[in-house]
């Protein structure tokens, strides 16, 4: 069922009498099953919408509009398709208790893959879903392939009923659908020859596979299902060699497109130098940790000339252990441009354990431990990725409430430039 959550003032929806709580049943004779049906079927200029108002009255709305004018309503959040797999490396299986409730939802929803770029395995799609993807041209999709070898994939996903992913991708590709793919690599299961087979199979799908990412398995101290080998620097270096061989081929044969990428975490684990910006093209999988550090370097370099002088200001930079070795060079450049004094504060993740070193997974308790009592700092910056759109950390701590306990102003920052060019200037005045 699709129900209206909000009607915007002075909109078409308000004008014709749609109110929050109205159930939307059909458009031009087509049943509305979810938000995708609404988005695609409501794209016409002439609409006949069958609905039921909150008081139970059945209503037919006849709507005419021009130039794609918005109807002016928002829908209630959809029911998310849950994951039927039990992957040993599943991040949700490695979560402790007491975090934000929505973090425990194991989604595997092709609709969210298209809409938000969430990775889905496609292991739960039915024939009607395939037809729908093709009809609505839901492209590109973000697909967790992990392995194209069917037997290896059954083991990785811990699901003997998982369908043949190459069969699925091939059928969708013939219908014009494209994909961004990822392989989370578990040593001994889908590296080596299995990864080679996966990359070869994806390569043979041609332009349908826009990009492929190789990501090392990441585990927390709560990952109770995992029984595979651990990922270490030596294995990470082997993966980089394999990825580089394929990316070299791609740049030769696909007009300079790198095509397959190792995640930033893979390079950090291997102790290898990260590629430059040209390597990543349009940074298609940056939300998957592909090129985020390189993009940070680019943003800092581009923003240095716009920074104000902040002579003598003492600024603390909270980050995860993985970034500790990369930050000094960036901070030295910002210090030279501003005159500020920076202190790097590498912080261990006390919730997920020492194996989780990503800055974006630091929680409120970690930030508190890093900054409480630091009266010597004039300003502190924390990773912007640590809080969600509601400004809440993973451990359900409110950033706005936490910042009131600190002796200095604290701001979430994505690239330093976003804060030092505004907030710090005001503080220095």
C-alpha positions in Angstrom: 0.0 0.0 0.0 1.2 3.5 -0.8 0.1 6.3 1.6 0.7 10.0 1.5 2.9 11.3 4.3 3.0 15.0 3.5 1.3 17.5 1.2 3.2 20.6 0.3 1.5 24.0 0.5 0.2 25.6 -2.7 0.8 22.4 -4.6 -1.5 20.5 -7.0 -2.1 17.8 -4.4 -3.3 20.4 -1.9 -5.5 22.1 -4.4 -7.4 18.9 -5.4 -7.8 17.8 -1.8 -5.2 15.1 -1.2 -4.3 15.0 2.5 -1.7 13.1 4.6 -2.9 9.6 5.1 -4.6 9.3 1.7 -4.0 5.8 0.2 -3.1 5.9 -3.5 -4.5 2.8 -5.3 -4.0 3.3 -9.1 -2.9 5.7 -11.8 -4.6 5.6 -15.2 -5.8 2.1 -14.5 -2.4 0.7 -13.3 -2.2 -0.5 -9.7 0.2 1.3 -7.4 2.2 -1.2 -5.4 5.0 0.9 -4.0 6.9 4.2 -4.4 8.4 3.1 -7.7 5.0 2.6 -9.3 4.0 6.0 -8.1 7.2 7.7 -9.4 7.0 6.2 -12.8 3.3 6.0 -13.4 2.7 9.6 -12.2 5.1 11.0 -14.8 2.4 11.6 -17.3 0.7 15.0 -17.7 -2.8 13.7 -17.6 -3.6 11.5 -14.6 -6.6 9.7 -13.2 -5.7 8.7 -9.6 -8.0 6.3 -7.6 -7.5 6.8 -3.9 -9.0 6.4 -0.5 -9.0 9.3 2.0 -8.3 8.8 5.7 -12.0 8.9 6.5 -12.6 5.9 4.2 -14.1 7.8 1.3 -13.2 6.5 -2.2 -12.0 9.3 -4.4 -11.0 9.7 -8.1 -8.7 12.6 -8.8 -8.4 13.9 -12.4 -5.2 15.8 -12.7 -3.9 17.8 -15.6 -0.5 19.6 -15.5 2.1 20.8 -17.9 5.9 20.9 -18.1 6.4 18.1 -15.5 5.0 20.3 -12.7 5.4 18.5 -9.3 2.3 17.1 -7.7 3.6 18.3 -4.4 3.4 15.3 -2.1 5.7 12.9 -0.3 5.0 9.3 0.4 5.4 7.3 3.6 8.7 5.3 3.7 8.4 1.9 1.9 8.6 -1.4 3.5 12.2 -2.6 2.8 12.9 -6.0 1.3 14.9 -7.9 3.8 18.0 -10.0 3.0 17.6 -13.7 2.9 21.4 -14.4 2.9 23.6 -15.0 5.9 26.9 -13.7 4.7 29.7 -14.4 7.2 31.1 -10.9 6.6 27.7 -9.2 6.9 28.3 -5.8 8.6 25.0 -6.1 10.4 26.0 -9.4 11.9 29.0 -7.6 13.3 27.0 -4.9 15.1 26.7 -4.8 18.9 23.5 -4.0 20.7 22.3 -0.5 21.5 22.9 1.3 18.1 20.3 3.2 16.0 17.5 0.8 15.3 17.5 1.2 11.6 21.1 -0.1 11.5 19.8 -3.6 12.2 17.6 -3.7 9.1 19.2 -6.2 6.7 18.0 -4.8 3.4 18.5 -6.4 0.0 16.2 -4.3 -2.1 16.8 -3.6 -5.8 14.5 -0.6 -5.6 16.9 1.1 -3.1 19.8 0.0 -5.2 18.4 2.2 -8.1 17.1 5.0 -5.9 19.9 5.5 -3.4 22.8 3.5 -4.7 22.5 0.7 -2.0 24.2 -2.5 -3.0 21.9 -5.5 -3.4 22.7 -9.1 -4.2 19.6 -9.6 -6.4 19.3 -13.0 -4.7 15.6 -12.3 -3.8 14.3 -10.9 -7.1 11.5 -12.8 -8.8 10.4 -13.0 -12.4 8.0 -10.1 -11.9 10.9 -8.0 -10.4 13.0 -8.7 -13.5 10.2 -7.6 -15.7 9.7 -4.5 -13.6 13.4 -3.5 -13.7 13.3 -3.8 -17.5 10.0 -1.9 -17.9 11.0 1.0 -15.7 14.6 0.8 -16.9 16.0 0.9 -13.4 19.6 1.7 -14.4 22.2 1.7 -13.1 21.8 -0.9 -10.3 24.5 -1.4 -7.6 25.1 -5.1 -7.3 27.0 -7.1 -4.6 28.4 -9.8 -6.9 31.1 -11.1 -4.5 31.7 -14.0 -6.9 30.3 -15.0 -10.3 31.2 -18.6 -9.7 27.8 -20.0 -8.6 29.2 -22.5 -6.0 31.5 -19.9 -4.5 28.7 -17.4 -4.3 26.4 -19.9 -2.5 29.1 -20.3 0.1 29.8 -16.6 0.4 26.2 -15.7 0.8 25.5 -18.8 2.9 22.4 -19.4 0.8 22.2 -22.6 -1.3 19.2 -21.1 -3.2 21.0 -18.0 -4.5 20.4 -17.6 -8.2 23.1 -17.5 -10.9 24.2 -13.9 -10.8 25.7 -14.0 -14.3 22.4 -15.3 -15.7 20.6 -12.4 -14.0 23.0 -9.7 -15.1 23.1 -11.0 -18.7 19.4 -10.9 -19.0 19.1 -7.5 -17.5 22.1 -6.3 -19.7 20.3 -7.4 -22.8 17.4 -5.2 -21.7 19.7 -2.1 -21.5 20.4 -2.2 -17.7 23.8 -1.2 -16.5 25.6 -2.0 -13.2 28.1 -0.9 -10.7 29.4 -4.1 -9.1 31.4 -4.9 -6.0 33.3 -7.9 -4.6 33.9 -8.1 -0.9 36.9 -10.4 -0.9 37.3 -13.1 1.8 40.7 -14.7 1.6 40.5 -18.4 0.6 36.9 -18.1 -0.7 36.7 -15.5 -3.5 40.2 -14.2 -4.1 42.8 -15.7 -6.5 41.3 -17.7 -9.3 37.7 -17.1 -8.2 38.2 -13.3 -8.3 39.9 -13.7 -11.7 36.8 -15.6 -13.0 34.5 -12.9 -11.5 36.4 -10.1 -13.2 36.5 -11.9 -16.5 32.8 -12.7 -16.4 32.0 -9.0 -15.6 34.4 -7.8 -18.3 32.6 -10.0 -20.8 29.3 -8.2 -20.1 30.9 -5.2 -21.9 29.4 -1.8 -21.3 26.7 -3.1 -19.0 29.2 -3.2 -16.2 30.2 0.4 -15.7 32.5 -0.2 -12.8 33.7 -3.0 -10.5 35.1 -2.6 -7.0 37.3 -4.9 -4.9 36.9 -4.4 -1.2 38.7 -6.3 1.6 36.5 -8.0 4.1 36.1 -5.9 7.2 35.2 -7.4 10.6 34.3 -6.1 14.0 34.9 -7.7 17.3 31.2 -8.8 17.2 31.4 -10.6 13.8 30.4 -14.0 15.3 29.6 -15.7 12.0 32.9 -15.3 10.3 35.1 -18.4 9.9 37.3 -17.4 7.0 40.9 -16.3 6.9 41.8 -12.8 8.0 42.8 -10.1 5.5 46.4 -8.9 6.0 48.9 -6.6 4.2 50.3 -9.4 2.1 46.9 -10.5 0.8 46.0 -6.9 0.2 49.1 -6.4 -1.9 48.2 -9.5 -3.9 44.7 -8.1 -4.6 46.1 -4.8 -5.7 48.4 -6.5 -8.2 45.4 -8.4 -9.6 43.3 -5.3 -9.8 46.0 -3.3 -11.4 46.4 -5.8 -14.1 42.8 -5.6 -15.0 42.6 -1.8 -14.7 45.7 -1.5 -17.0 43.8 -3.6 -19.6 40.7 -1.5 -19.2 42.5 1.8 -19.7 44.1 0.3 -22.9 40.8 -1.1 -24.3 38.1 1.1 -22.9 39.3 4.6 -23.8 41.2 5.2 -20.6 38.4 4.0 -18.3 40.0 2.3 -15.2 36.8 0.2 -14.8 38.0 -1.9 -11.8 39.1 -0.3 -8.6 40.5 -1.3 -5.3 39.0 0.4 -2.2 40.9 2.9 -0.2 40.9 0.5 2.6 42.7 -2.1 0.5 45.6 0.4 -0.2 45.8 1.5 3.4 46.0 -2.2 4.5 48.7 -2.9 1.9 50.7 0.2 2.9 50.5 1.2 -0.8 50.3 4.7 -2.3 46.8 5.7 -3.3 46.2 6.5 -7.0 45.7 10.1 -8.2 42.4 11.6 -9.2 42.7 10.6 -12.9 42.6 7.0 -11.9 39.0 7.3 -10.5 37.4 9.2 -13.4 34.0 10.5 -12.1 34.4 8.7 -8.7 31.4 6.5 -9.5 31.8 4.4 -6.3 33.0 7.0 -3.8 30.2 6.1 -1.4 31.7 2.6 -1.4 35.1 3.9 -0.2 36.6 4.1 -3.7 38.7 7.2 -4.1 37.4 9.1 -1.1 40.9 9.9 0.2 42.1 11.1 -3.2 39.0 13.3 -3.6 39.7 14.7 -0.1 43.2 15.6 -1.3 41.8 17.3 -4.4 39.2 19.3 -2.4 41.9 20.5 0.0 44.3 21.5 -2.8 41.5 23.4 -4.6 40.3 25.2 -1.5 43.6 26.4 0.1 43.6 29.7 -1.7 40.2 30.6 -0.3 41.1 30.0 3.4 41.4 33.0 5.7 44.4 33.6 8.0 43.8 31.9 11.4 47.2 32.7 13.0 47.7 31.0 16.3 44.3 29.2 16.4 44.7 25.7 17.9 42.5 23.2 16.0 42.0 19.6 16.9 41.3 17.0 14.1 39.7 13.8 15.3 40.1 10.9 12.9 40.3 7.1 12.8 43.5 5.1 13.0 43.5 4.4 9.3 43.8 8.0 8.3 46.4 9.0 10.9 49.3 8.5 8.6 47.7 10.4 5.7 46.6 13.5 7.6 49.9 15.2 8.5 50.7 16.2 4.9 47.2 17.7 4.3 47.2 19.5 7.7 50.7 20.9 7.0 49.4 22.5 3.8 46.4 24.0 5.5 48.6 25.2 8.4 50.9 27.0 5.9 47.9 28.7 4.2 46.1 29.7 7.5 48.8 30.0 10.2 46.6 27.8 12.4 48.2 25.1 14.7 46.7 21.7 14.1 46.7 18.7 16.4 45.8 15.3 14.9 43.9 13.2 17.3 43.8 9.5 16.1 41.0 7.8 17.9 40.5 4.0 18.4 37.0 2.7 17.8 36.0 1.3 21.2 32.6 0.1 20.1 33.5 -2.0 17.0 37.0 -2.9 18.2 40.6 -2.1 17.0 40.2 -3.8 13.7 37.8 -1.1 12.6 39.9 1.9 11.8 37.7 3.9 9.4 37.1 7.5 10.6 33.4 7.4 9.6 32.6 4.6 12.0 33.7 6.4 15.1 30.8 6.8 17.5 29.8 9.4 20.0 31.6 7.8 22.9 34.8 7.8 20.9 34.4 11.6 20.1 33.7 12.3 23.8 36.8 10.4 24.9 38.9 12.3 22.4 37.7 15.8 23.2 36.5 15.9 26.8 38.6 18.3 28.9 40.6 19.7 25.9 40.5 23.3 27.1 43.7 24.0 25.1 41.8 23.8 21.7 40.0 26.7 20.1 38.2 24.5 17.7 37.7 20.8 16.9 36.7 19.1 13.7 35.2 15.5 13.6 34.5 13.4 10.5 31.2 14.5 8.9 30.5 10.9 8.0 30.2 9.9 11.7 26.6 11.4 12.0 23.5 10.9 9.9 21.1 13.4 8.5 19.5 13.6 11.9 22.9 14.5 13.4 23.0 11.2 15.4 26.1 9.0 15.8 25.9 5.2 15.2 25.7 4.6 19.0 22.5 6.7 19.0 24.2 9.7 20.7 23.0 13.1 19.5 25.8 15.3 18.1 24.0 18.5 19.1 23.7 17.3 22.7 27.2 16.0 22.9 28.8 19.1 21.5 27.4 21.1 24.4 29.6 19.1 26.8 32.8 20.2 25.1 34.9 23.2 26.1 35.5 24.3 22.5 33.3 24.6 19.4 33.0 21.3 17.6 31.9 20.9 13.9 31.5 17.9 11.6 33.6 18.4 8.5 34.0 16.5 5.2 37.1 18.2 3.9 38.3 20.9 6.4 37.7 23.6 3.8 34.0 23.5 4.5 34.5 24.7 8.1 37.7 26.6 8.1 36.4 28.9 5.4 33.4 29.9 7.4 33.0 28.9 11.1 36.7 29.4 12.0 36.8 32.8 10.3 33.8 33.9 12.4 35.5 32.5 15.6 38.7 34.3 14.7 37.0 37.7 14.2 
